[in-house]
Amino acid sequence: MQRPMKLNNRQQELLNHLQREGSSTIEALAAMFEVTPQTIRRDVLLMEEHQRLSRYHGGVRLPGGLENLAHSTRQTLLSAEKQAIAAQAAQHIPNRSTIFINMGTTAEAVASALRQHRGLRVITNSLHVAAVMCDFPQAEVIIAGGVVRPRDRGITGEAAIDLIQKFKVDFAVIGISSIDLDGTLRDYDHREIRVTQAVMAQSHQVLLVADRSKIGRPALVRLGHISEIDALFTDAPLPASMNGLFAAGKPAVHIANFAATTPTTPPVSTRRAGKER
């Protein structure tokens, strides 16, 4: 039986960093701790042997990916950044809009940021989103039926898809687990992806909310491509290697300033923006 690993100070700080950020590159960790990449690789190899983290090409993350973390733990990862992303995405949504909001902690942050909006009709497959918005003074919340996923109270299944296909909404607010450097959108659960694909097909505009830890992270199942998104809201500039994906101006990329986020008034316009999808 393998003995539990006793972490030194650097290894503990490395693990703390991953719990906040979700993932990191070897080079970034070496710069942060002011050691060589070889030193970080030795730490990573040892910690991986004890199942404290896992490696992928050029980087390191928590074992099994964020999909195995408790919902409460994921809420604390990059929480200020998620709130900033949410505040900026909420500015994009006028009063009296119809919205679909899917599951995920960044999408939940958008739900909270919509508190000052009026006349919203919201469809969601997240019990957390429904719990946040059900007390809003002027919002109607519709919950998709289906199978509840215990770890994050998200709802998937054919019943959820059937309900979604009955609606056409102004905006879809979706989160994602991974954005590949080639623009492929990925997630861990094929059932969740089927729901999200139905949502995208029934929305005039698709708003993707994703913090910087999602860029380049490995995930198993393909959802679609970044070109199918109308606007991306994130918290840091994207890698230069991705610039070609946005040359045509779609999706529009919005970088949130998480150093100073304050409540904002929603847009006055109530017209649908963008073409039908």
C-alpha positions in Angstrom: 0.0 0.0 0.0 1.4 3.4 -1.0 2.1 5.8 1.8 0.3 9.2 1.6 2.6 11.9 0.1 3.9 14.6 2.4 4.0 17.8 0.4 6.8 20.3 0.7 5.9 24.0 0.8 6.3 24.4 -3.0 4.3 21.4 -3.8 1.5 22.5 -1.5 1.5 25.9 -3.1 1.4 24.3 -6.5 -1.6 22.2 -5.5 -3.3 25.3 -4.0 -2.7 27.2 -7.3 -4.4 24.4 -9.3 -7.3 24.3 -6.9 -7.8 28.0 -7.6 -7.0 28.1 -11.4 -8.0 24.6 -12.5 -4.9 24.0 -14.6 -1.5 25.5 -15.6 1.5 25.1 -17.8 4.9 23.8 -16.6 6.5 27.1 -17.8 4.0 29.2 -15.9 4.6 27.3 -12.7 8.3 27.5 -13.1 8.1 31.3 -13.5 5.8 31.6 -10.5 8.0 29.6 -8.2 11.3 30.9 -9.7 12.7 27.5 -10.4 13.5 25.6 -13.6 10.9 23.7 -15.6 12.8 20.5 -14.7 12.2 21.1 -11.0 8.5 21.6 -11.6 8.4 18.4 -13.8 10.0 16.4 -10.9 7.4 17.8 -8.5 4.6 17.0 -11.0 5.8 13.4 -11.7 6.0 12.7 -7.9 2.6 14.2 -7.2 1.0 12.4 -10.2 2.4 9.1 -8.8 0.4 9.9 -5.6 -2.7 10.9 -7.6 -2.6 14.5 -6.4 -2.6 15.9 -9.9 -2.4 14.7 -13.5 -0.4 15.8 -16.6 -1.4 16.6 -20.1 0.7 17.8 -23.0 2.5 20.9 -21.8 0.5 21.3 -18.6 -0.9 20.0 -15.4 -4.4 19.9 -13.8 -6.2 18.3 -10.9 -6.8 14.6 -11.2 -9.7 13.6 -13.4 -10.4 17.2 -14.4 -12.8 19.6 -12.9 -15.8 17.4 -13.6 -14.9 15.3 -10.6 -14.7 18.3 -8.2 -17.5 19.1 -5.9 -19.7 21.9 -7.1 -18.8 24.0 -4.0 -15.1 23.6 -4.8 -15.6 24.7 -8.5 -17.5 27.8 -7.3 -14.3 29.0 -5.6 -12.0 28.5 -8.6 -11.4 31.9 -10.3 -14.5 33.2 -8.5 -13.7 37.0 -9.0 -13.0 36.3 -12.7 -16.2 34.4 -13.2 -18.1 37.3 -11.6 -16.4 39.8 -13.9 -17.3 37.6 -16.9 -20.8 37.3 -15.7 -21.2 41.1 -15.3 -20.0 41.8 -18.8 -22.2 39.1 -20.3 -25.2 40.5 -18.4 -24.7 43.9 -20.0 -25.2 42.2 -23.4 -28.7 41.0 -22.5 -31.5 43.6 -22.6 -34.6 43.7 -20.3 -37.5 41.6 -21.4 -35.3 39.0 -23.1 -35.9 35.3 -23.4 -32.8 33.4 -22.2 -31.6 29.8 -21.9 -28.9 29.4 -19.2 -27.2 26.0 -18.9 -25.4 24.3 -16.1 -21.9 25.4 -14.7 -20.6 27.8 -12.2 -19.8 30.6 -14.7 -23.4 30.3 -16.1 -24.7 30.5 -12.5 -22.7 33.7 -12.0 -24.4 35.1 -15.1 -27.8 34.2 -13.5 -26.8 36.2 -10.4 -25.7 39.1 -12.5 -29.1 39.4 -14.1 -30.8 40.3 -10.8 -31.4 44.0 -11.9 -33.0 43.0 -15.2 -36.8 43.2 -15.7 -39.2 41.1 -17.6 -36.9 38.1 -18.2 -38.2 34.7 -19.2 -35.6 32.1 -18.4 -35.3 28.4 -19.3 -32.7 26.4 -17.6 -31.5 22.8 -17.0 -29.7 23.7 -13.8 -31.4 23.6 -10.4 -28.7 26.0 -9.1 -29.7 28.6 -11.7 -33.4 28.1 -11.0 -32.7 28.6 -7.3 -30.8 31.8 -7.9 -33.4 33.3 -10.2 -36.7 32.1 -8.8 -36.8 35.0 -6.3 -36.0 37.7 -8.9 -38.9 40.2 -8.8 -39.6 40.2 -12.5 -38.4 36.9 -13.9 -40.2 33.8 -15.0 -38.2 30.7 -14.6 -38.9 27.4 -16.5 -37.0 24.2 -15.5 -36.4 21.5 -18.1 -37.4 18.1 -17.0 -35.1 15.0 -17.1 -32.5 13.2 -15.0 -30.8 15.3 -12.3 -27.1 14.8 -12.1 -26.2 14.7 -8.3 -22.8 16.3 -8.4 -24.0 19.7 -9.8 -27.8 19.4 -10.0 -27.8 19.7 -13.8 -30.6 18.1 -15.8 -30.0 16.0 -18.9 -31.9 13.5 -21.0 -34.5 13.3 -23.7 -37.2 15.1 -21.7 -34.9 18.1 -21.3 -34.2 18.2 -25.1 -37.8 17.8 -25.9 -38.7 20.9 -23.8 -35.9 23.0 -25.2 -36.9 22.2 -28.8 -40.4 23.8 -28.2 -38.8 27.2 -27.6 -36.9 29.8 -29.6 -35.0 32.2 -27.3 -33.2 35.5 -27.8 -30.0 34.4 -26.0 -28.3 31.2 -24.8 -25.8 31.6 -22.1 -23.6 28.5 -22.1 -20.5 27.4 -20.2 -17.9 24.9 -21.5 -15.2 22.7 -20.0 -12.7 23.1 -22.7 -11.8 25.3 -25.7 -9.1 23.6 -27.8 -6.5 25.9 -29.5 -8.1 24.9 -32.9 -11.4 26.3 -31.7 -13.1 23.0 -30.9 -15.5 23.2 -27.9 -15.4 20.2 -25.6 -17.0 18.8 -22.5 -16.9 15.7 -20.4 -20.5 14.4 -20.5 -22.1 13.5 -23.8 -25.6 13.8 -22.3 -24.9 17.4 -21.3 -23.5 18.1 -24.7 -26.7 16.9 -26.4 -28.7 19.3 -24.3 -26.3 22.2 -25.1 -26.5 21.5 -28.8 -30.3 21.7 -28.7 -30.0 25.0 -26.9 -27.7 26.4 -29.4 -30.0 25.4 -32.3 -32.9 27.2 -30.6 -31.2 30.5 -29.9 -30.8 33.7 -31.9 -27.5 34.5 -30.1 -25.2 32.1 -28.3 -23.0 33.7 -25.6 -20.2 31.5 -24.4 -18.8 32.3 -20.9 -15.5 30.7 -20.1 -12.6 31.7 -17.8 -9.0 31.3 -18.9 -8.5 27.9 -17.4 -10.8 26.4 -20.0 -8.3 27.3 -22.9 -6.4 24.3 -24.0 -7.7 22.0 -21.3 -8.3 18.4 -22.5 -11.9 17.1 -22.5 -13.4 14.0 -24.1 -16.5 14.9 -26.1 -16.8 17.4 -28.9 -19.7 19.9 -28.6 -19.0 22.1 -31.7 -16.7 24.9 -32.9 -16.1 28.4 -31.7 -17.3 29.7 -35.0 -20.8 28.6 -34.0 -20.7 31.1 -31.1 -21.8 34.8 -31.4 -19.9 36.2 -28.5 -17.2 34.8 -26.1 -16.8 36.4 -22.7 -13.6 35.5 -20.9 -11.1 37.1 -18.4 -7.7 37.1 -20.2 -6.4 37.6 -23.7 -6.5 34.4 -25.8 -3.3 32.7 -27.0 -1.8 34.3 -30.2 -2.1 31.0 -31.9 -5.9 31.4 -31.8 -6.0 34.8 -33.5 -6.9 33.4 -36.9 -10.1 31.9 -35.5 -11.5 35.4 -34.8 -10.2 37.2 -38.0 -13.7 37.4 -39.4 -15.1 39.0 -36.2 -17.1 36.0 -35.1 -17.4 35.3 -32.4 -16.9 38.8 -30.8 -14.4 38.4 -27.9 -15.0 40.4 -24.7 -12.3 40.4 -22.1 -13.6 41.2 -18.6 -11.8 43.4 -16.2 -12.1 41.4 -13.0 -10.1 44.0 -10.9 -13.2 46.2 -10.8 -16.6 44.8 -11.3 -19.7 46.8 -10.3 -23.4 46.3 -11.0 -24.5 47.7 -14.3 -27.8 48.8 -15.8 -29.1 46.4 -18.5 -29.4 47.8 -22.0 -32.6 49.7 -22.7 -33.3 48.0 -26.1 -35.7 45.1 -26.1 -35.1 44.1 -29.8 -33.5 40.9 -30.6 -29.9 41.3 -31.7 -28.3 39.2 -34.4 -29.7 36.9 -37.1 -31.7 33.8 -36.6 -29.7 30.7 -36.1 
